[in-house]
Amino acid sequence: MSATDAALAPAAPTASESVGAESAAAATSVVAVPAVADLSAPLPWSRTVWNGRAPRHIATAPASDRRRPTWTQAIAVLFGAAALGVLAGAAIAFVRTLLSFPFMQDFLGAFPGEYEPAIAVEPGFAPWIGWQHFFNMFLMVLIIRSGLQVRTEKRPTVFWTPRGNAKGKISLNLWFHQSLDILWLVNGVIFVVLLFVTGHWVRIVPTSWEVFPNALSAALQYVSFDWPHENGWNNYNSLQQLAYFVTVFIAAPLAAITGFRMSGLWPKKAERLSKAYPVEWARALHFPIMLYFVAFIIAHVALVMLTGFLRNLNHMFASQDAVTWTGFWVFIVSLVVIAIGWVAARPLVLAPIAKVFGKVSGR
């Protein structure tokens, strides 16, 4: 190396300079680290757990848009109820005035509200009628309950699938509703068969055109609160007869036909049949038929209570024409059984039963 190159080259650091540089670097690094670490801040992390095939995300419940009724709405409801009461009172007064006229008295004399059946029938109610009545009541209550659940259910959580048909998957509530429908139909077929075998069909099937003026007479007497003579042990009045006939032979078959059209039992490949009987028709009829049954049950129970409660309960639940408490206590037991069925109709109880007939699964 020449003298010029040696002069231009940087001088090598001495030992003292090296120690000083390291001390300065160490001091600098010590100053960069905070004196006290912040332990409240969470450490960074990454999720390592698998969410699964159907992860559930719990979202905050949306704020409810339901508003409490205002005083104006409450007053409107009270005025509406009062208006209905006034209309009912006016109807009663009008009918009572109408029936006081001589021509209406002649009408009531000619058509008292019932007629003698063309075919003689043994009076009274056989025990099988009481059992049929109880099973029908039990099934109807659960059918209405499950039907409303199916109608209002938006996101089912439990499903039922028949064996060998994966495409037939339906909600557990719909399976319960359809199963009840089948039991109700079986009970109804047994009732109708026994009705005709024993000859008691005459009690609920009109056998004379006199049924219509007598039904009008009975309706007017009910509205006037001067009610027609009750003789249900031997013969129903004409209004009762028409109501039972419509319920058993018209409303029940329509409920079955419309329900079958909407169910999974309907043949999918029957294109001509499906076109002739669109599912929209069934949907339009099925719910109003259910409302008819609800109205019938309310009217039926009200008249049972108001037209000789104990005697009517003995007719239906004890098969005897007497004013005793036997039928009442049997009726109370039947209500307890229905209440137990109502409470038990939930997935925890229904799922093990449904597994016997198919596969039960979650979403």
C-alpha positions as CSV (number, residue, x, y, z in Angstrom):
1,M,0.0,0.0,0.0
2,S,1.4,3.4,-0.9
3,A,1.7,6.3,1.5
4,T,-1.2,8.1,-0.2
5,D,-3.6,5.1,0.2
6,A,-2.6,4.8,3.8
7,A,-3.4,8.4,4.5
8,L,-6.8,8.2,2.8
9,A,-7.9,4.9,4.5
10,P,-10.0,5.2,7.7
11,A,-8.2,4.7,10.9
12,A,-9.0,1.5,12.9
13,P,-10.9,2.1,16.1
14,T,-9.0,1.6,19.3
15,A,-10.1,-0.6,22.2
16,S,-11.4,2.3,24.2
17,E,-13.4,3.6,21.3
18,S,-15.0,0.1,20.7
19,V,-16.1,-0.2,24.3
20,G,-17.6,3.3,24.2
21,A,-19.5,2.5,21.0
22,E,-21.0,-0.7,22.5
23,S,-22.0,1.2,25.7
24,A,-23.7,3.8,23.6
25,A,-25.6,1.2,21.6
26,A,-26.6,-0.6,24.8
27,A,-27.8,2.6,26.3
28,T,-29.8,3.4,23.1
29,S,-31.5,0.0,23.2
30,V,-32.3,0.3,26.9
31,V,-33.9,3.7,26.3
32,A,-36.1,2.3,23.4
33,V,-37.8,-0.3,25.7
34,P,-40.4,1.1,28.1
35,A,-39.7,0.9,31.7
36,V,-43.0,-0.8,32.7
37,A,-44.9,-3.2,30.3
38,D,-48.7,-2.7,29.7
39,L,-50.2,-6.0,30.9
40,S,-53.8,-5.0,30.3
41,A,-53.6,-5.1,26.5
42,P,-54.4,-8.6,25.1
43,L,-51.8,-10.5,23.3
44,P,-52.3,-11.0,19.5
45,W,-53.7,-14.5,18.6
46,S,-55.1,-16.4,15.7
47,R,-58.1,-18.9,15.8
48,T,-57.0,-22.5,15.7
49,V,-60.4,-24.2,16.5
50,W,-62.5,-25.5,13.6
51,N,-65.9,-23.8,13.3
52,G,-67.6,-27.0,12.2
53,R,-69.9,-27.7,9.3
54,A,-72.7,-25.5,10.6
55,P,-71.2,-22.9,12.9
56,R,-73.7,-20.9,14.9
57,H,-73.2,-17.2,15.3
58,I,-75.0,-15.6,18.2
59,A,-76.1,-12.2,17.1
60,T,-77.5,-9.5,19.2
61,A,-81.3,-9.6,19.3
62,P,-82.8,-6.9,17.1
63,A,-84.7,-4.2,18.9
64,S,-88.4,-5.0,19.0
65,D,-90.6,-2.9,16.8
66,R,-93.7,-3.9,18.9
67,R,-95.2,-1.0,20.5
68,R,-97.4,-1.0,23.6
69,P,-101.0,-0.2,23.0
70,T,-101.8,3.5,23.5
71,W,-104.7,4.8,25.6
72,T,-106.5,5.7,22.3
73,Q,-106.3,2.0,21.2
74,A,-107.4,0.7,24.5
75,I,-110.4,3.1,24.5
76,A,-111.2,2.0,20.9
77,V,-111.2,-1.7,22.0
78,L,-113.5,-0.9,24.9
79,F,-115.9,1.1,22.6
80,G,-115.8,-1.8,20.1
81,A,-116.7,-4.3,22.8
82,A,-119.5,-2.0,24.1
83,A,-120.8,-1.6,20.5
84,L,-120.9,-5.4,20.1
85,G,-122.8,-5.7,23.4
86,V,-125.3,-3.1,22.2
87,L,-125.7,-4.9,18.9
88,A,-126.2,-8.2,20.7
89,G,-128.8,-6.6,22.9
90,A,-130.6,-5.0,20.0
91,A,-130.6,-8.4,18.2
92,I,-132.1,-10.1,21.2
93,A,-134.8,-7.4,21.6
94,F,-135.6,-7.5,17.9
95,V,-136.0,-11.3,17.8
96,R,-138.1,-11.3,21.0
97,T,-140.4,-8.7,19.5
98,L,-140.6,-10.6,16.2
99,L,-141.5,-13.8,18.0
100,S,-144.3,-12.0,19.8
101,F,-146.3,-11.5,16.6
102,P,-149.2,-13.9,15.9
103,F,-147.8,-15.1,12.6
104,M,-144.5,-16.0,14.3
105,Q,-146.3,-17.8,17.1
106,D,-148.0,-19.9,14.4
107,F,-144.6,-20.5,12.8
108,L,-143.2,-21.7,16.2
109,G,-146.2,-23.9,16.6
110,A,-145.8,-25.5,13.2
111,F,-142.0,-25.8,13.5
112,P,-141.0,-26.1,17.2
113,G,-137.3,-26.7,16.4
114,E,-137.2,-30.4,15.8
115,Y,-139.0,-33.1,13.9
116,E,-139.6,-36.8,14.4
117,P,-137.0,-38.8,12.4
118,A,-138.4,-41.0,9.6
119,I,-136.5,-44.0,11.0
120,A,-136.9,-45.0,14.7
121,V,-133.6,-45.1,16.6
122,E,-132.8,-46.4,20.0
123,P,-132.5,-43.5,22.5
124,G,-129.4,-42.8,24.5
125,F,-125.7,-42.9,23.8
126,A,-123.6,-46.1,23.7
127,P,-120.3,-46.1,25.6
128,W,-118.4,-46.2,22.3
129,I,-119.8,-42.8,21.5
130,G,-118.3,-41.4,24.7
131,W,-114.9,-42.8,23.8
132,Q,-115.1,-41.6,20.3
133,H,-116.0,-38.1,21.5
134,F,-113.0,-38.0,23.9
135,F,-110.5,-39.2,21.3
136,N,-111.9,-36.7,18.8
137,M,-111.6,-33.9,21.3
138,F,-108.1,-34.9,22.3
139,L,-106.9,-35.1,18.7
140,M,-108.6,-31.9,17.6
141,V,-107.0,-29.8,20.3
142,L,-103.5,-31.1,19.4
143,I,-104.2,-30.8,15.7
144,I,-105.2,-27.1,16.0
145,R,-102.1,-26.5,18.2
146,S,-99.7,-28.2,15.9
147,G,-101.3,-26.6,12.8
148,L,-100.8,-23.1,14.2
149,Q,-97.2,-24.0,15.0
150,V,-96.6,-25.2,11.5
151,R,-98.3,-22.0,10.1
152,T,-96.1,-19.7,12.2
153,E,-92.9,-21.6,12.2
154,K,-90.2,-19.8,10.1
155,R,-87.0,-21.7,10.8
156,P,-87.5,-25.2,12.1
157,T,-84.7,-26.6,14.3
158,V,-85.7,-30.3,14.3
159,F,-86.5,-32.4,11.2
160,W,-87.9,-35.8,10.4
161,T,-87.0,-37.8,7.3
162,P,-88.8,-41.0,6.3
163,R,-86.6,-44.1,5.8
164,G,-85.6,-44.6,2.2
165,N,-86.7,-41.1,1.1
166,A,-84.1,-38.5,1.9
167,K,-86.1,-35.9,-0.2
168,G,-89.1,-36.3,2.1
169,K,-87.5,-34.3,4.9
170,I,-90.0,-32.2,6.9
171,S,-90.0,-30.4,10.2
172,L,-90.8,-32.3,13.3
173,N,-93.9,-30.1,13.9
174,L,-95.3,-30.9,10.5
175,W,-94.7,-34.6,11.1
176,F,-96.5,-34.4,14.4
177,H,-99.4,-32.5,12.7
178,Q,-99.7,-35.1,9.9
179,S,-99.5,-38.0,12.3
180,L,-102.3,-36.5,14.3
181,D,-104.3,-36.1,11.2
182,I,-104.0,-39.7,10.3
183,L,-105.1,-40.8,13.8
184,W,-108.0,-38.4,13.6
185,L,-109.1,-39.8,10.3
186,V,-108.9,-43.4,11.6
187,N,-111.0,-42.3,14.6
188,G,-113.5,-40.6,12.3
189,V,-113.8,-43.6,10.0
190,I,-114.5,-45.9,13.0
191,F,-117.1,-43.4,14.3
192,V,-118.9,-43.2,10.9
193,V,-118.9,-47.0,10.5
194,L,-120.3,-47.6,14.0
195,L,-122.8,-44.8,13.4
196,F,-124.3,-46.6,10.4
197,V,-124.0,-50.1,11.9
198,T,-125.9,-49.1,15.0
199,G,-128.5,-46.9,13.2
200,H,-127.5,-43.8,15.1
201,W,-126.8,-42.0,11.8
202,V,-130.4,-40.9,11.9
203,R,-129.5,-38.6,14.8
204,I,-127.2,-36.4,12.7
205,V,-128.3,-37.0,9.1
206,P,-131.5,-35.0,8.1
207,T,-134.3,-37.3,6.8
208,S,-136.9,-34.6,6.1
209,W,-137.0,-31.2,4.4
210,E,-138.6,-30.0,7.7
211,V,-135.1,-29.8,9.1
212,F,-134.6,-26.3,7.5
213,P,-137.6,-24.4,9.0
214,N,-137.1,-26.2,12.3
215,A,-133.5,-25.1,12.3
216,L,-134.5,-21.5,11.6
217,S,-137.0,-21.8,14.5
218,A,-134.4,-23.2,16.8
219,A,-131.9,-20.4,15.9
220,L,-134.5,-17.7,16.6
221,Q,-135.3,-19.3,20.0
222,Y,-131.6,-19.4,20.9
223,V,-131.1,-15.7,20.0
224,S,-134.2,-14.8,22.0
225,F,-132.9,-16.7,25.0
226,D,-136.2,-18.5,25.2
227,W,-134.4,-21.7,24.2
228,P,-136.0,-24.7,22.5
229,H,-136.7,-27.8,24.5
230,E,-133.5,-29.9,25.0
231,N,-134.1,-33.6,24.2
232,G,-130.6,-34.7,23.2
233,W,-131.0,-38.1,24.8
234,N,-133.7,-39.0,22.2
235,N,-133.4,-36.5,19.4
236,Y,-131.3,-33.4,18.5
237,N,-133.0,-30.3,17.5
238,S,-132.7,-29.4,13.8
239,L,-130.0,-26.7,14.2
240,Q,-127.9,-29.2,16.1
241,Q,-128.5,-31.9,13.5
242,L,-127.4,-29.6,10.6
243,A,-124.3,-28.5,12.6
244,Y,-123.2,-32.1,13.3
245,F,-124.0,-33.1,9.7
246,V,-121.9,-30.3,8.3
247,T,-119.0,-31.0,10.7
248,V,-118.9,-34.8,10.2
249,F,-119.7,-35.1,6.5
250,I,-118.5,-31.8,4.9
251,A,-116.0,-30.0,7.1
252,A,-114.0,-33.1,8.2
253,P,-113.6,-34.5,4.6
254,L,-112.6,-31.1,3.3
255,A,-110.0,-30.8,6.0
256,A,-108.7,-34.3,5.1
257,I,-108.6,-33.6,1.3
258,T,-106.9,-30.2,1.6
259,G,-104.4,-31.5,4.2
260,F,-103.6,-34.5,2.0
261,R,-102.9,-32.2,-1.0
262,M,-100.4,-30.1,1.0
263,S,-98.7,-33.1,2.6
264,G,-95.7,-35.1,1.4
265,L,-98.1,-38.1,0.8
266,W,-99.4,-36.4,-2.3
267,P,-98.0,-38.2,-5.4
268,K,-95.4,-35.9,-7.0
269,K,-95.6,-37.5,-10.4
270,A,-99.3,-37.1,-10.8
271,E,-99.0,-34.0,-13.0
272,R,-102.6,-34.0,-14.4
273,L,-104.1,-34.5,-10.9
274,S,-101.9,-31.8,-9.5
275,K,-102.9,-29.5,-12.3
276,A,-106.6,-30.3,-11.8
277,Y,-106.3,-29.7,-8.0
278,P,-103.7,-27.0,-7.4
279,V,-102.1,-26.8,-4.1
280,E,-103.1,-23.1,-3.8
281,W,-106.7,-24.2,-3.6
282,A,-105.9,-26.5,-0.7
283,R,-104.0,-23.7,1.1
284,A,-106.8,-21.3,0.6
285,L,-109.4,-23.7,2.1
286,H,-107.4,-25.5,4.9
287,F,-107.0,-22.6,7.3
288,P,-110.7,-21.3,7.1
289,I,-111.8,-24.9,7.7
290,M,-109.7,-24.9,10.9
291,L,-111.4,-21.6,11.9
292,Y,-114.8,-23.3,11.4
293,F,-113.8,-26.1,13.7
294,V,-112.7,-23.5,16.3
295,A,-116.0,-21.7,16.1
296,F,-117.9,-24.9,16.3
297,I,-116.0,-26.0,19.4
298,I,-116.6,-22.6,21.1
299,A,-120.4,-22.7,20.3
300,H,-120.6,-26.4,21.2
301,V,-119.0,-25.9,24.6
302,A,-121.0,-22.8,25.4
303,L,-124.3,-24.5,24.7
304,V,-123.3,-27.6,26.7
305,M,-122.6,-25.3,29.7
306,L,-125.8,-23.2,29.3
307,T,-128.4,-25.9,28.4
308,G,-128.0,-28.3,31.3
309,F,-124.3,-28.6,32.1
310,L,-124.4,-31.8,34.3
311,R,-127.0,-33.6,32.3
312,N,-125.1,-32.9,29.0
313,L,-121.8,-34.1,30.5
314,N,-123.5,-37.3,31.6
315,H,-124.8,-37.8,28.1
316,M,-121.3,-37.4,26.6
317,F,-119.0,-38.9,29.2
318,A,-121.1,-41.3,31.4
319,S,-123.7,-42.6,28.9
320,Q,-126.6,-41.9,31.3
321,D,-129.5,-39.5,31.3
322,A,-129.3,-38.1,34.8
323,V,-128.3,-35.0,36.6
324,T,-125.3,-36.3,38.6
325,W,-121.6,-35.4,38.9
326,T,-120.3,-38.6,37.3
327,G,-119.9,-37.1,33.8
328,F,-118.5,-33.9,35.2
329,W,-115.6,-35.7,36.9
330,V,-114.9,-37.8,33.8
331,F,-114.8,-34.6,31.9
332,I,-112.3,-33.1,34.3
333,V,-110.1,-36.2,33.9
334,S,-110.3,-35.8,30.1
335,L,-109.2,-32.2,30.4
336,V,-106.2,-33.2,32.5
337,V,-105.2,-35.8,29.9
338,I,-105.6,-33.1,27.1
339,A,-103.5,-30.7,29.2
340,I,-100.7,-33.3,29.6
341,G,-100.8,-34.0,25.9
342,W,-100.5,-30.2,25.2
343,V,-97.5,-29.8,27.4
344,A,-95.8,-33.0,26.2
345,A,-96.1,-32.0,22.5
346,R,-92.5,-30.7,22.3
347,P,-89.4,-32.0,20.5
348,L,-88.0,-33.6,23.7
349,V,-90.9,-36.0,23.8
350,L,-91.8,-36.1,20.1
351,A,-88.3,-36.9,18.8
352,P,-88.0,-40.5,20.4
353,I,-91.5,-41.3,19.0
354,A,-90.6,-39.9,15.6
355,K,-87.4,-42.0,15.5
356,V,-89.5,-45.2,15.4
357,F,-90.9,-44.2,12.0
358,G,-87.9,-42.4,10.5
359,K,-84.8,-40.3,11.1
360,V,-84.7,-37.2,13.4
361,S,-82.0,-34.7,12.8
362,G,-81.2,-31.0,13.5
363,R,-80.6,-28.3,11.1
